[in-house]
Amino acid sequence: MDLGLGGKTALITGGTSGIGLAIARRLAQEGCRIAVCGRAPERLKAALAELSPDARGFVADMRNPAEIARLVADVTEVFGRIDIVVSNAGTHLPGRLDEVGIDALRRHLETKVLGPWELARQVAPLMRRRGGGRRTYGVRPQWRPLTPGRP
């Protein structure tokens, strides 16, 4: 299926594994130029090996606004533009709701809510100047409910 994305630049955070890597693969199949972002250089290298030779990797932590600004600048420098942003960076909250401490929850929210917000804030003016773009966010709960009799 041709989605008309050929030549568009797609930035995928959390793109080194799982859903993010699957999205990067699919966008590459659609003809997008791929910018994959992750925190771990070794995982980034492995992900790039699975993508098109034109894909590029960028290391950034979505909890850090300065790293997000650098990411946007670096991707724009390499590709000249950002047309699509997939905010998929994530963390995992292990255990039940009553077992998750406030620090773990804060890290999770910084990655899944504040990071994508800052990324959108940084990219929006670039997209607006060019007449538009697309952003998508992957936010989902990661804890188990409190169910009597279940661990």
Secondary structure, DSSP 8 states (H G I E B T S, - for coil): ---S-TT-EEEEETTTSHHHHHHHHHHHHTT-EEEEEES-HHHHHHHHHHS-TT-EEEE--TT-HHHHHHHHHHHHHHHS---EEEE-------SBGGG--HHHHHHHHIIIIIHHHHHHHHHHHHHHHHT--EEEE-----SB---TT--
